[in-house]
């Protein structure tokens, strides 16, 4: 049977188009050549692009295509109408009509046609799962991502299956389930290692995502190994995707292990790579880190400068900007200004890394400490109580110790020594539980 790639090649020649003309601005000539010679399988998006340029419906290339790579719909696996349905679902997802897309996908799933539409159907399942995850509908997202992994795996599309595993891990990450994230990311690595096709960008992405999870679960030993591997891969392949971010994580590693020289070296390397690659989000995170370190070192004025740089690279004022400024003003005993800043912290739901989550909710603790300095003790206690409640969601932490000690300090200022002792005791108990636990690093 004729493959989709062979059909594209034949039709291009019939229309007397060169590969450069057909590739246009969306594809490279090299990629088109690989598709035409069955060395690479186009995604549905790419196929739609080529179909438009060749003035043919997508189904022209999908129906009766060879299943030698299990990439497209075969005559035995699906009909022309089923291929058209896949295209229609893709259009629904593009239009953000996810409920309608789910209904149509579930019809196909319920029919249990052998392999359904092969890779294009797996692509649609993946795309819908990712879209639902973006809408914070994690349970639904997990369903379709798991289905996509099943179809990819059956078709031996291991690279694609690995990518779907990472997207699946992110749904658990959003729910603060870091242990499950780590398990799933390991499965992604296993599939990637088995895959014949290699993708340096994705491999670096694998390391980067694993690093984030390893920091969340507190496994600094494995984090150090992953950092070394990721930086080594970048140097070996000359692919510097996320190199600034990886050096930033390396700086955090050194900071947590109290290696100031290592921290200074890696944070500067992160700054250099992020600057060269124009990675503004990374630059913003670097200056946020510098601001946090500055306030912890009682360098209030320096922290304010870094906060401004953070705002510049983000292009807006987000919660970390206001938190750093509030802490800096608190150090400077400018409590009214500190209070104005801390009230602007908006507690975004996207902060789901353990450190970022704890740091964000420490804003409530600082709000309480500021209110206490302003003589509003009852409001101060209520603010810190909320911070303790939110921090407790991810278990024991050094942040939680700080919160309980702050609450004790507030009650002491109110001469409520019974409650002051209660929260001081809670802080001591948490400290006793975690002082010998090397996995609790925040």
N, C-alpha and C positions, 0 to 999 in steps of 0.2 A: 504493500500500500504506500501511497505517497504521503510523506510527512508534511507538516505545516511549513517547515523551512524550505522544502523542495517546491511547494506551491508558491511561496513568496518569491523564490528565485525565478521560477518559470514565468510567473506573471510579470515580474520586473523586466525580464528580457523581452517579453511579448510587447510591453509598453515602451521598450527601448529607453529604459531608465538606467543610469549608472548606480552603483551602490552608494556613492556619495549623495546623489540626488534623492534616493529613497530614504537614506538615513536621516537626512535633514539636520535639524538642530538638536533633536531629542536623543539620537543614537550616534555612536561612532561607526565608521566604516568597518572597523575590526569586529565590533560586536555583531553587526548585520551579517558579515561574512561567516561568523561562527554559527549564527542562526540558520543561514541558508545551507550550510554544510553539515547540519545536525550535530555540531559540536557544543551548542548551547541551546537551552530551551527558553523561549521568550515568556515573560510574565504576561498575564492577561492584559495589563495596561499597555505593555509594549506591542502586543498583538493588535490591540484596538488602534493604536497609533499607526502601525503599518497598514492595517486594513483601510483606514481612512485615506492614507496617501495612495493606496492602490485602487481606491474606489470600489471596494468589495465589503460585504458584511463580514463580521468576525466569524460567523458560522461557516463561511466558505472555507476558512482555513482549519476549523475544528472538525467538521464532519469528514468522515472517511479517512482521517489521518492515521498514520502508522502508530502503533502503540509500542514500538520497539524500545522507547525510553519511558514508557508509561506516563508521558507528559500530556497527551491530548486525548480527546474523546475518541475511542475506537468504535467501529460499527457495532461490535458485540457489546460494548459497555454502555452506550447511550445513544439516543436518537438526536436528530437535528434540533428538535424542539427542546430537549434537555439542555443542549449547548446554548440555545438562545435564552433559556431561563437563567443560566449562570451569568450571562451577559447582563440580563435585566436586573439580577440581584446586585451585581457590581455597580450598576447605575444608581440603584436605590441607596446603597451605602455611600456613594459619592455625594448624593443629595441629602445625606444625614437622615434618611427615612429608615431608621434601624428596626422599628417594629415591623414594618412591611417586609423588610429584608429577612428578618427572623422567621416570619410566617412562611415565606417561600422556601427558605433553606430547610425548615422543618418538614415541609412536604417532601422534598427530595430525600432527606434522611429517613423519613418514615417508609419510603418506597423500597429502601435497601437494595437499590440496583447495584450490581457488582461493580465496585470501584467508582461508582457514580461517574463523575466527569474527570476522574484522575486528578492531575496537578491543578488545573484551573479551579476545580471545586475545592481542593485543599486551600488554594490561595484565597478563595472567597471566604471560607471558614475562618482562616487566619485574619483576614481583613476585618470581618465582622467582630471577631473576638477583640481585636485591638481597639476598634471603634467603641465597643461597649465598655472596655476598660477605661478608655478616656472619659467616658460618661460616669465613671465610678460605679458601674453595674458589674461588680467583680464576679458574682456567682454565675451570671449569664455569660460573661466573658470567658470564664474558665471552661464552661461547657463547650463552646465552639473552638477554643484553642486546643483543648484535648482532642476534639474530633479532627482538627487539622493535623495534629501530630500523628494521629492514627493513619490518616490518608497519606501523608507524606512518607511515613515509615513503610507502609505497604508498597509504595511506589519506589522505595529506595532513594527518596529525595532527602538524604540525611542532613545536608546543610540547611535546607529549608525547615526540617523538623527541629534542628538545633535552635534556629531563630525563633520558632514558635514556642519552644521551651523557655527561652528568655522572656518572651512576652507573657507567658504563663506565670513565670516567677514574679514578674512585676505586679501581678494581681494580688499575690500573697504579701508582697512588700507593702502595698497600699494598706493592707490590713494589719501591718506591724508583725507579721508572722515570718520572722527572719530565718528561723530554723528550716521551715519548708522551702523558703527561697534558696537556701544553700543547697538543699537536696536536689532541687530542680535545676539549679545552675550547673551542678555536677553532671546531671544527665545530659545537659546541653553540650558540655565539654566532651563527654563520652561519644556522643553522636558525631560531633565535629571531627574528632580524631579518626573516626571510622570513615568519614566522607572522603571520596576521591577528590572532589572539588574543594579547593582552599580559597579562603577570602581573608586577606590580612586585616582589612578594616573590621570585619566581624570578629576575628580572633582577638583583636585588641579590645573590641567592645565586650567580648566574653570576659577577659581579664578585668577590665574596668568594673563591670557589674559585679563580678565575684569579689573584687576588692571592697566595694561598698558594703556588701553583705558580711564579709569577714570582719570588717570594722564594727558592724552592728552587733555581731555575736561575740565580739571581743577576742577573736583569734588572731593575735598580732604575729605569731610565728608564721602561720600560713599566709597572712597578709604580706609579710616581708618577702616571702618566696614568690608570690604572685606579682608584686611590684617589680622585682628583679626580672621575672620572665617577661612582663609586659614591656618594660623599657628595653630589654634585650631584643625583643621582636621588632620594636620600632626602629632600633639601630640597624638590625639585620636587613630589614625590608625597606628602610628609608621612608617608611610610612609614619608620619608624626601625628596621626589622628589621636586626639585626646591625650597627647603626651603632656601638655600643660596640666591637665586634670590628674594624671597619674603622679606627676611630680608633686602636685598639691597634696594628694593623699599620702605620698611619701613624707612630706613635711609634717603632716598630722601624725604619722607614725613616729617620727623622731620627737615630736613635741610630747606625745603620750609616754614615750620612753625616756623623757627628760634629757634628751641629747640636743642641746641648744645649737651646737655647731652643725649637726646634721639637719636640724630644722632650718637654719638660716640658708644653708646651701640649697636645699631642695625647694624652699619657697621662692628663692631667686631664680632657680632653674624653671620653676613653674611659671614665674612671671615672664621670663624670656620667651618660652615656647608659646605661651598664650598671646603675647604681644606680636610675635612673628606671624602666628596663624590667625590673627585678628579674632580670637575667641573671647568676645566680650563677656559672655556668661561666666566663663572660667576666670577672667580677670576680676569680675565682681566678687566671685567666691574667694579668690585669693585675698582681696582687700578686706573682705568680711573676716577671714581668718586672722589677718594682721590686726584688725581692729579688736577682735576678741582677745588676742594675745596681749595687746597693748593695755587694755583695761585690767586684765589679770595681773599685769606687771605695774599697775598703778600709773600708767602713762596716759592720763586723761586727754591732754591736748593732742598727742599723737593719734589716739583712738578717734578723735573727732575728724582729723585729716583723712584717715583711712575710711571712715564712714562716708565722707563726701566722695571719695574715689569709688566706693562701692555703688553709690547712687549714680555716679556718672556712667559707669559701665553697664549697669542694669537699665539705665535710661529712665528710671523712676525710683520713687522711695518705697521700698518694701519693708517688711517688719524688722529685718536685721539691722537696717539703717537706723531705725528709731530705737531699737534695743541698745545698740552700741552707744548712741548719743545719750540715751537715758543713763546708762551706766557711767559714762564719762562725766556727765553733769553731777551725778550722785557722788562720785569721787571728789569733785570740785566743790561739793556742798552747795550746789546751786539747785536746791530741791524743787523749786517751782518750775524751772526749765526742764528738770528731769521728769517731773510729773507730766508736763505737756507732751514730752516725747513718748513716754511709756504708754500713754493713752492711745497713741496712734498705732500701736502694735495690733494687727488684725487677726492673728492666729490662723494663717491659711491652712487648708486641709491637705495641701500638697506636700507638706513637710512630714515625711514618714520615715526618714532615716532616724535611728535611735538618738544619735547625738543632736541632730537638727531639731527633732521633736522635743527633747529634753531642754535644749537651749532656748527654744521658742517659749516653752511654758515656764521657764525660769523668769520670763518677763513678769509673770504674776507675783513671783517672789519679790522682785525688785519693786514692783508697784506697791507691795505691802511695806517694804522697807522705806520707800519714799513717803508713803502716807503716814507712816509712823513718825518720821522726822517732821512732818507737817502737823503733827498732833491729832491725826484722825485714826486713832488706835483700833476702833472696832472695824472700820472699813479696811484697815491694814490687815487685820487678822483674817477677814473674809477673803481678801485677795490671795493671801498666801495659802489659805485652806483650799482654794480652787486649784492653785498650782500643784499642791501636794496630791490632790485627787487625780489630776491629769497625768502627772509624772508616774504615779503608782501603776498606771496601765501597763508600762513596760518593765515592771519589777524594780528590784533594788538598784540604786545608782548613787554615785557621789552627788549628783544634782539633788536627789531626794534627801540626802543627809543635810546638805546646805539649806534646803527648804525647811526642814524640821528645826534646825538650829535657828533659822531666822524667825520662825514662829515662836520659839522659846524666848528669843530676844524681845519680840514685840510684847509678849505677855509679861515678861519681867518689867518692861517699861510701864506696864499698866498695874504693876504690883500684884498681878495674879500669879502667884508663885506655884500654885498647884498645877495650872495648865502649863506654865513655863517648864516645870519639872517633867510633866508628861511628854512634851515634845522633845525635850533634851534627851530623855530616856529613849524615845523612839529613834532619835538620830544615832545614839550610841548602839542600839540594838542592830540597826541596819549596818553600821560600821563594823560591828563584830562579825556579821554574816558575810560581809564582802571583803574584809581585809586580806583574807587568804585565797580569794577567788580571782585568779588572774584573768578570767574572762570578763570581769566587770571593769571596764576601763573608762567609763564616763560617769 
